[in-house]
Amino acid sequence: MESIRIEFQPNIKAKILELLSSFSPDELKIVPERSTFEEEKRELEACAAEIDNGTAKFVSFEELDSFLEETISRYED
């Protein structure tokens, strides 16, 4: 799927949503706008703090590979 960002005046939101609702979920998915810059900045700062204070959880490449193989095998059937 491709993504685009559309900016519009609030008074035409209903018209846009009405038009978009004519497409099936396979054709179109409305994805809410990501959080603001400040919210993302706080999230990243919290992640960096976990790394700095030693509470972040890390996994080795082998652990990640094993987890992914397990997950893939569950959905292959």
Gaussian input, Z-matrix of N, CA and C with variables (Angstrom, degrees):
# hf/3-21g

backbone

0 1
 N
 C     1     B1
 C     2     B2     1     A1
 N     3     B3     2     A2     1     D1
 C     4     B4     3     A3     2     D2
 C     5     B5     4     A4     3     D3
 N     6     B6     5     A5     4     D4
 C     7     B7     6     A6     5     D5
 C     8     B8     7     A7     6     D6
 N     9     B9     8     A8     7     D7
 C    10    B10     9     A9     8     D8
 C    11    B11    10    A10     9     D9
 N    12    B12    11    A11    10    D10
 C    13    B13    12    A12    11    D11
 C    14    B14    13    A13    12    D12
 N    15    B15    14    A14    13    D13
 C    16    B16    15    A15    14    D14
 C    17    B17    16    A16    15    D15
 N    18    B18    17    A17    16    D16
 C    19    B19    18    A18    17    D17
 C    20    B20    19    A19    18    D18
 N    21    B21    20    A20    19    D19
 C    22    B22    21    A21    20    D20
 C    23    B23    22    A22    21    D21
 N    24    B24    23    A23    22    D22
 C    25    B25    24    A24    23    D23
 C    26    B26    25    A25    24    D24
 N    27    B27    26    A26    25    D25
 C    28    B28    27    A27    26    D26
 C    29    B29    28    A28    27    D27
 N    30    B30    29    A29    28    D28
 C    31    B31    30    A30    29    D29
 C    32    B32    31    A31    30    D30
 N    33    B33    32    A32    31    D31
 C    34    B34    33    A33    32    D32
 C    35    B35    34    A34    33    D33
 N    36    B36    35    A35    34    D34
 C    37    B37    36    A36    35    D35
 C    38    B38    37    A37    36    D36
 N    39    B39    38    A38    37    D37
 C    40    B40    39    A39    38    D38
 C    41    B41    40    A40    39    D39
 N    42    B42    41    A41    40    D40
 C    43    B43    42    A42    41    D41
 C    44    B44    43    A43    42    D42
 N    45    B45    44    A44    43    D43
 C    46    B46    45    A45    44    D44
 C    47    B47    46    A46    45    D45
 N    48    B48    47    A47    46    D46
 C    49    B49    48    A48    47    D47
 C    50    B50    49    A49    48    D48
 N    51    B51    50    A50    49    D49
 C    52    B52    51    A51    50    D50
 C    53    B53    52    A52    51    D51
 N    54    B54    53    A53    52    D52
 C    55    B55    54    A54    53    D53
 C    56    B56    55    A55    54    D54
 N    57    B57    56    A56    55    D55
 C    58    B58    57    A57    56    D56
 C    59    B59    58    A58    57    D57
 N    60    B60    59    A59    58    D58
 C    61    B61    60    A60    59    D59
 C    62    B62    61    A61    60    D60
 N    63    B63    62    A62    61    D61
 C    64    B64    63    A63    62    D62
 C    65    B65    64    A64    63    D63
 N    66    B66    65    A65    64    D64
 C    67    B67    66    A66    65    D65
 C    68    B68    67    A67    66    D66
 N    69    B69    68    A68    67    D67
 C    70    B70    69    A69    68    D68
 C    71    B71    70    A70    69    D69
 N    72    B72    71    A71    70    D70
 C    73    B73    72    A72    71    D71
 C    74    B74    73    A73    72    D72
 N    75    B75    74    A74    73    D73
 C    76    B76    75    A75    74    D74
 C    77    B77    76    A76    75    D75
 N    78    B78    77    A77    76    D76
 C    79    B79    78    A78    77    D77
 C    80    B80    79    A79    78    D78
 N    81    B81    80    A80    79    D79
 C    82    B82    81    A81    80    D80
 C    83    B83    82    A82    81    D81
 N    84    B84    83    A83    82    D82
 C    85    B85    84    A84    83    D83
 C    86    B86    85    A85    84    D84
 N    87    B87    86    A86    85    D85
 C    88    B88    87    A87    86    D86
 C    89    B89    88    A88    87    D87
 N    90    B90    89    A89    88    D88
 C    91    B91    90    A90    89    D89
 C    92    B92    91    A91    90    D90
 N    93    B93    92    A92    91    D91
 C    94    B94    93    A93    92    D92
 C    95    B95    94    A94    93    D93
 N    96    B96    95    A95    94    D94
 C    97    B97    96    A96    95    D95
 C    98    B98    97    A97    96    D96
 N    99    B99    98    A98    97    D97
 C   100   B100    99    A99    98    D98
 C   101   B101   100   A100    99    D99
 N   102   B102   101   A101   100   D100
 C   103   B103   102   A102   101   D101
 C   104   B104   103   A103   102   D102
 N   105   B105   104   A104   103   D103
 C   106   B106   105   A105   104   D104
 C   107   B107   106   A106   105   D105
 N   108   B108   107   A107   106   D106
 C   109   B109   108   A108   107   D107
 C   110   B110   109   A109   108   D108
 N   111   B111   110   A110   109   D109
 C   112   B112   111   A111   110   D110
 C   113   B113   112   A112   111   D111
 N   114   B114   113   A113   112   D112
 C   115   B115   114   A114   113   D113
 C   116   B116   115   A115   114   D114
 N   117   B117   116   A116   115   D115
 C   118   B118   117   A117   116   D116
 C   119   B119   118   A118   117   D117
 N   120   B120   119   A119   118   D118
 C   121   B121   120   A120   119   D119
 C   122   B122   121   A121   120   D120
 N   123   B123   122   A122   121   D121
 C   124   B124   123   A123   122   D122
 C   125   B125   124   A124   123   D123
 N   126   B126   125   A125   124   D124
 C   127   B127   126   A126   125   D125
 C   128   B128   127   A127   126   D126
 N   129   B129   128   A128   127   D127
 C   130   B130   129   A129   128   D128
 C   131   B131   130   A130   129   D129
 N   132   B132   131   A131   130   D130
 C   133   B133   132   A132   131   D131
 C   134   B134   133   A133   132   D132
 N   135   B135   134   A134   133   D133
 C   136   B136   135   A135   134   D134
 C   137   B137   136   A136   135   D135
 N   138   B138   137   A137   136   D136
 C   139   B139   138   A138   137   D137
 C   140   B140   139   A139   138   D138
 N   141   B141   140   A140   139   D139
 C   142   B142   141   A141   140   D140
 C   143   B143   142   A142   141   D141
 N   144   B144   143   A143   142   D142
 C   145   B145   144   A144   143   D143
 C   146   B146   145   A145   144   D144
 N   147   B147   146   A146   145   D145
 C   148   B148   147   A147   146   D146
 C   149   B149   148   A148   147   D147
 N   150   B150   149   A149   148   D148
 C   151   B151   150   A150   149   D149
 C   152   B152   151   A151   150   D150
 N   153   B153   152   A152   151   D151
 C   154   B154   153   A153   152   D152
 C   155   B155   154   A154   153   D153
 N   156   B156   155   A155   154   D154
 C   157   B157   156   A156   155   D155
 C   158   B158   157   A157   156   D156
 N   159   B159   158   A158   157   D157
 C   160   B160   159   A159   158   D158
 C   161   B161   160   A160   159   D159
 N   162   B162   161   A161   160   D160
 C   163   B163   162   A162   161   D161
 C   164   B164   163   A163   162   D162
 N   165   B165   164   A164   163   D163
 C   166   B166   165   A165   164   D164
 C   167   B167   166   A166   165   D165
 N   168   B168   167   A167   166   D166
 C   169   B169   168   A168   167   D167
 C   170   B170   169   A169   168   D168
 N   171   B171   170   A170   169   D169
 C   172   B172   171   A171   170   D170
 C   173   B173   172   A172   171   D171
 N   174   B174   173   A173   172   D172
 C   175   B175   174   A174   173   D173
 C   176   B176   175   A175   174   D174
 N   177   B177   176   A176   175   D175
 C   178   B178   177   A177   176   D176
 C   179   B179   178   A178   177   D177
 N   180   B180   179   A179   178   D178
 C   181   B181   180   A180   179   D179
 C   182   B182   181   A181   180   D180
 N   183   B183   182   A182   181   D181
 C   184   B184   183   A183   182   D182
 C   185   B185   184   A184   183   D183
 N   186   B186   185   A185   184   D184
 C   187   B187   186   A186   185   D185
 C   188   B188   187   A187   186   D186
 N   189   B189   188   A188   187   D187
 C   190   B190   189   A189   188   D188
 C   191   B191   190   A190   189   D189
 N   192   B192   191   A191   190   D190
 C   193   B193   192   A192   191   D191
 C   194   B194   193   A193   192   D192
 N   195   B195   194   A194   193   D193
 C   196   B196   195   A195   194   D194
 C   197   B197   196   A196   195   D195
 N   198   B198   197   A197   196   D196
 C   199   B199   198   A198   197   D197
 C   200   B200   199   A199   198   D198
 N   201   B201   200   A200   199   D199
 C   202   B202   201   A201   200   D200
 C   203   B203   202   A202   201   D201
 N   204   B204   203   A203   202   D202
 C   205   B205   204   A204   203   D203
 C   206   B206   205   A205   204   D204
 N   207   B207   206   A206   205   D205
 C   208   B208   207   A207   206   D206
 C   209   B209   208   A208   207   D207
 N   210   B210   209   A209   208   D208
 C   211   B211   210   A210   209   D209
 C   212   B212   211   A211   210   D210
 N   213   B213   212   A212   211   D211
 C   214   B214   213   A213   212   D212
 C   215   B215   214   A214   213   D213
 N   216   B216   215   A215   214   D214
 C   217   B217   216   A216   215   D215
 C   218   B218   217   A217   216   D216
 N   219   B219   218   A218   217   D217
 C   220   B220   219   A219   218   D218
 C   221   B221   220   A220   219   D219
 N   222   B222   221   A221   220   D220
 C   223   B223   222   A222   221   D221
 C   224   B224   223   A223   222   D222
 N   225   B225   224   A224   223   D223
 C   226   B226   225   A225   224   D224
 C   227   B227   226   A226   225   D225
 N   228   B228   227   A227   226   D226
 C   229   B229   228   A228   227   D227
 C   230   B230   229   A229   228   D228

   B1=1.4504
   B2=1.5203
   B3=1.2939
   B4=1.4558
   B5=1.5191
   B6=1.3086
   B7=1.4664
   B8=1.5118
   B9=1.3290
   B10=1.4610
   B11=1.5217
   B12=1.2848
   B13=1.4635
   B14=1.5158
   B15=1.3227
   B16=1.4603
   B17=1.5205
   B18=1.3095
   B19=1.4619
   B20=1.5174
   B21=1.3173
   B22=1.4568
   B23=1.5233
   B24=1.3110
   B25=1.4596
   B26=1.5277
   B27=1.3213
   B28=1.4661
   B29=1.5296
   B30=1.3207
   B31=1.4601
   B32=1.5343
   B33=1.3205
   B34=1.4732
   B35=1.5275
   B36=1.3267
   B37=1.4721
   B38=1.5280
   B39=1.3298
   B40=1.4728
   B41=1.5159
   B42=1.3345
   B43=1.4695
   B44=1.5304
   B45=1.3177
   B46=1.4653
   B47=1.5334
   B48=1.3192
   B49=1.4621
   B50=1.5275
   B51=1.3208
   B52=1.4626
   B53=1.5272
   B54=1.3198
   B55=1.4613
   B56=1.5252
   B57=1.3188
   B58=1.4646
   B59=1.5176
   B60=1.3311
   B61=1.4637
   B62=1.5273
   B63=1.3202
   B64=1.4642
   B65=1.5362
   B66=1.3275
   B67=1.4655
   B68=1.5200
   B69=1.3146
   B70=1.4719
   B71=1.5241
   B72=1.3433
   B73=1.4657
   B74=1.5306
   B75=1.3339
   B76=1.4652
   B77=1.5234
   B78=1.3300
   B79=1.4587
   B80=1.5206
   B81=1.3271
   B82=1.4563
   B83=1.5132
   B84=1.3086
   B85=1.4632
   B86=1.5223
   B87=1.3189
   B88=1.4622
   B89=1.5202
   B90=1.3143
   B91=1.4559
   B92=1.5209
   B93=1.3176
   B94=1.4615
   B95=1.5205
   B96=1.2992
   B97=1.4621
   B98=1.5188
   B99=1.2999
   B100=1.4677
   B101=1.5056
   B102=1.2831
   B103=1.4582
   B104=1.5263
   B105=1.2839
   B106=1.4583
   B107=1.5252
   B108=1.3017
   B109=1.4630
   B110=1.5229
   B111=1.3271
   B112=1.4688
   B113=1.5247
   B114=1.3467
   B115=1.4650
   B116=1.5275
   B117=1.3175
   B118=1.4683
   B119=1.5238
   B120=1.3157
   B121=1.4653
   B122=1.5278
   B123=1.3430
   B124=1.4701
   B125=1.5288
   B126=1.3462
   B127=1.4639
   B128=1.5236
   B129=1.3279
   B130=1.4612
   B131=1.5230
   B132=1.3315
   B133=1.4692
   B134=1.5247
   B135=1.3426
   B136=1.4684
   B137=1.5267
   B138=1.3269
   B139=1.4723
   B140=1.5189
   B141=1.3190
   B142=1.4704
   B143=1.5225
   B144=1.3300
   B145=1.4648
   B146=1.5239
   B147=1.3535
   B148=1.4672
   B149=1.5208
   B150=1.3143
   B151=1.4664
   B152=1.5244
   B153=1.3340
   B154=1.4668
   B155=1.5243
   B156=1.3448
   B157=1.4696
   B158=1.5288
   B159=1.3315
   B160=1.4599
   B161=1.5211
   B162=1.3286
   B163=1.4593
   B164=1.5279
   B165=1.3340
   B166=1.4637
   B167=1.5241
   B168=1.3268
   B169=1.4581
   B170=1.5255
   B171=1.3162
   B172=1.4569
   B173=1.5140
   B174=1.3198
   B175=1.4645
   B176=1.5197
   B177=1.3067
   B178=1.4587
   B179=1.5214
   B180=1.3099
   B181=1.4536
   B182=1.5229
   B183=1.3291
   B184=1.4608
   B185=1.5244
   B186=1.3591
   B187=1.4644
   B188=1.5273
   B189=1.3159
   B190=1.4633
   B191=1.5244
   B192=1.3232
   B193=1.4605
   B194=1.5272
   B195=1.3139
   B196=1.4620
   B197=1.5279
   B198=1.3211
   B199=1.4602
   B200=1.5258
   B201=1.3251
   B202=1.4619
   B203=1.5261
   B204=1.3219
   B205=1.4672
   B206=1.5276
   B207=1.3297
   B208=1.4627
   B209=1.5275
   B210=1.3079
   B211=1.4640
   B212=1.5172
   B213=1.3151
   B214=1.4675
   B215=1.5176
   B216=1.3290
   B217=1.4688
   B218=1.5233
   B219=1.3429
   B220=1.4600
   B221=1.5338
   B222=1.3120
   B223=1.4657
   B224=1.5360
   B225=1.3203
   B226=1.4697
   B227=1.5168
   B228=1.2923
   B229=1.4770
   B230=1.4924
   A1=109.78
   A2=115.90
   A3=122.28
   A4=109.01
   A5=116.22
   A6=121.45
   A7=109.75
   A8=114.79
   A9=120.77
   A10=107.49
   A11=115.71
   A12=121.40
   A13=107.35
   A14=116.41
   A15=121.15
   A16=108.61
   A17=116.12
   A18=120.84
   A19=107.66
   A20=116.59
   A21=120.51
   A22=109.90
   A23=114.66
   A24=120.96
   A25=108.55
   A26=118.35
   A27=121.06
   A28=114.35
   A29=117.52
   A30=119.87
   A31=113.57
   A32=119.22
   A33=120.21
   A34=112.64
   A35=117.66
   A36=121.39
   A37=111.32
   A38=118.05
   A39=120.99
   A40=111.07
   A41=117.21
   A42=120.81
   A43=110.86
   A44=115.66
   A45=119.99
   A46=110.13
   A47=116.61
   A48=119.99
   A49=111.45
   A50=117.26
   A51=120.52
   A52=110.61
   A53=116.45
   A54=120.61
   A55=110.81
   A56=116.98
   A57=120.76
   A58=112.28
   A59=117.79
   A60=120.26
   A61=112.30
   A62=117.84
   A63=120.21
   A64=111.95
   A65=117.87
   A66=121.80
   A67=109.87
   A68=116.00
   A69=120.34
   A70=109.30
   A71=117.29
   A72=120.53
   A73=113.09
   A74=116.95
   A75=119.85
   A76=111.35
   A77=115.92
   A78=120.93
   A79=113.11
   A80=116.31
   A81=119.38
   A82=110.38
   A83=115.60
   A84=121.63
   A85=107.20
   A86=116.47
   A87=120.47
   A88=107.72
   A89=116.00
   A90=122.24
   A91=108.02
   A92=117.42
   A93=118.70
   A94=111.47
   A95=115.99
   A96=121.89
   A97=109.38
   A98=116.29
   A99=121.14
   A100=109.89
   A101=114.96
   A102=120.23
   A103=111.34
   A104=115.33
   A105=120.29
   A106=110.43
   A107=115.10
   A108=120.86
   A109=110.99
   A110=116.28
   A111=119.90
   A112=111.54
   A113=117.60
   A114=120.43
   A115=110.65
   A116=116.28
   A117=119.78
   A118=110.66
   A119=116.49
   A120=120.58
   A121=110.07
   A122=117.53
   A123=120.83
   A124=110.93
   A125=116.55
   A126=119.98
   A127=111.41
   A128=116.26
   A129=120.07
   A130=111.75
   A131=116.66
   A132=119.81
   A133=110.70
   A134=116.81
   A135=120.40
   A136=110.41
   A137=116.86
   A138=120.43
   A139=110.84
   A140=116.87
   A141=120.97
   A142=110.52
   A143=117.38
   A144=121.26
   A145=110.70
   A146=117.13
   A147=120.23
   A148=111.04
   A149=116.43
   A150=119.87
   A151=109.83
   A152=116.15
   A153=120.79
   A154=112.44
   A155=117.61
   A156=118.48
   A157=113.07
   A158=116.49
   A159=120.31
   A160=115.62
   A161=118.47
   A162=119.67
   A163=113.25
   A164=117.42
   A165=120.62
   A166=108.98
   A167=115.93
   A168=120.44
   A169=108.54
   A170=116.35
   A171=122.54
   A172=109.07
   A173=116.64
   A174=121.26
   A175=108.23
   A176=115.13
   A177=119.48
   A178=109.22
   A179=115.60
   A180=120.45
   A181=110.21
   A182=116.96
   A183=121.11
   A184=110.94
   A185=117.31
   A186=120.65
   A187=111.08
   A188=116.47
   A189=120.73
   A190=110.29
   A191=116.48
   A192=121.38
   A193=110.59
   A194=116.95
   A195=121.59
   A196=110.53
   A197=117.10
   A198=121.60
   A199=111.14
   A200=117.12
   A201=120.80
   A202=111.60
   A203=117.19
   A204=120.67
   A205=110.72
   A206=115.90
   A207=121.09
   A208=111.07
   A209=116.12
   A210=121.65
   A211=111.03
   A212=117.07
   A213=121.25
   A214=110.35
   A215=117.63
   A216=119.96
   A217=111.19
   A218=118.89
   A219=121.47
   A220=111.67
   A221=117.26
   A222=121.46
   A223=114.16
   A224=117.20
   A225=119.66
   A226=112.79
   A227=118.05
   A228=121.12
   A229=113.23
   D1=154.77
   D2=175.13
   D3=-107.44
   D4=159.62
   D5=178.41
   D6=-126.61
   D7=144.80
   D8=172.37
   D9=-136.66
   D10=158.91
   D11=175.87
   D12=-113.08
   D13=131.05
   D14=-179.47
   D15=-120.30
   D16=129.24
   D17=173.60
   D18=-108.28
   D19=135.90
   D20=-176.81
   D21=-149.58
   D22=163.21
   D23=175.77
   D24=-73.26
   D25=141.19
   D26=-177.79
   D27=-55.84
   D28=-28.61
   D29=-176.49
   D30=-70.52
   D31=-12.45
   D32=178.64
   D33=-107.95
   D34=6.23
   D35=-178.57
   D36=-56.89
   D37=-45.61
   D38=-178.79
   D39=-59.87
   D40=-41.05
   D41=179.97
   D42=-64.93
   D43=-42.52
   D44=-179.84
   D45=-63.99
   D46=-46.45
   D47=-179.81
   D48=-64.43
   D49=-35.42
   D50=177.04
   D51=-63.28
   D52=-45.12
   D53=177.77
   D54=-62.39
   D55=-47.27
   D56=-177.65
   D57=-65.80
   D58=-29.76
   D59=-179.35
   D60=-69.82
   D61=-11.25
   D62=178.14
   D63=-76.37
   D64=-11.17
   D65=178.14
   D66=-92.20
   D67=151.34
   D68=178.14
   D69=-76.76
   D70=159.98
   D71=177.53
   D72=-60.62
   D73=-24.64
   D74=177.10
   D75=-72.54
   D76=-27.76
   D77=-177.89
   D78=-89.09
   D79=-33.04
   D80=-172.54
   D81=-149.01
   D82=134.05
   D83=176.29
   D84=-128.25
   D85=127.10
   D86=177.97
   D87=-87.41
   D88=118.52
   D89=-178.24
   D90=-107.10
   D91=122.83
   D92=179.95
   D93=-61.25
   D94=149.25
   D95=179.31
   D96=-60.42
   D97=140.18
   D98=177.09
   D99=-62.68
   D100=165.31
   D101=-179.41
   D102=-62.24
   D103=169.94
   D104=-178.78
   D105=-73.68
   D106=167.22
   D107=178.87
   D108=-55.75
   D109=-44.36
   D110=-177.75
   D111=-63.31
   D112=-39.58
   D113=178.19
   D114=-65.46
   D115=-43.39
   D116=178.81
   D117=-65.09
   D118=-38.66
   D119=178.41
   D120=-61.33
   D121=-43.52
   D122=178.81
   D123=-62.87
   D124=-42.10
   D125=178.83
   D126=-61.45
   D127=-45.36
   D128=-179.65
   D129=-67.12
   D130=-37.16
   D131=177.15
   D132=-65.11
   D133=-37.57
   D134=177.73
   D135=-65.32
   D136=-41.60
   D137=177.07
   D138=-63.37
   D139=-43.21
   D140=178.91
   D141=-63.45
   D142=-38.17
   D143=178.46
   D144=-64.04
   D145=-40.08
   D146=177.12
   D147=-62.07
   D148=-39.25
   D149=177.40
   D150=-65.65
   D151=-45.62
   D152=-178.37
   D153=-63.76
   D154=-40.81
   D155=-175.79
   D156=-90.89
   D157=1.69
   D158=173.49
   D159=84.43
   D160=11.27
   D161=-179.44
   D162=-96.12
   D163=-4.73
   D164=179.12
   D165=-69.53
   D166=144.32
   D167=179.04
   D168=-97.11
   D169=125.71
   D170=178.27
   D171=-115.15
   D172=152.61
   D173=174.00
   D174=-129.67
   D175=152.16
   D176=177.77
   D177=-76.68
   D178=166.22
   D179=176.29
   D180=-59.65
   D181=-39.42
   D182=-179.31
   D183=-64.20
   D184=-40.67
   D185=178.04
   D186=-65.41
   D187=-41.83
   D188=177.73
   D189=-62.73
   D190=-45.84
   D191=-179.96
   D192=-59.73
   D193=-43.54
   D194=179.45
   D195=-63.71
   D196=-44.42
   D197=178.49
   D198=-61.06
   D199=-44.82
   D200=-179.71
   D201=-66.06
   D202=-40.98
   D203=177.74
   D204=-61.56
   D205=-42.58
   D206=177.84
   D207=-61.07
   D208=-46.62
   D209=-179.07
   D210=-63.74
   D211=-44.98
   D212=179.60
   D213=-62.44
   D214=-43.26
   D215=-177.49
   D216=-64.98
   D217=-30.38
   D218=177.83
   D219=-65.01
   D220=-32.74
   D221=-175.14
   D222=-101.26
   D223=-1.09
   D224=-179.83
   D225=-72.05
   D226=-29.82
   D227=-174.80
   D228=-74.16

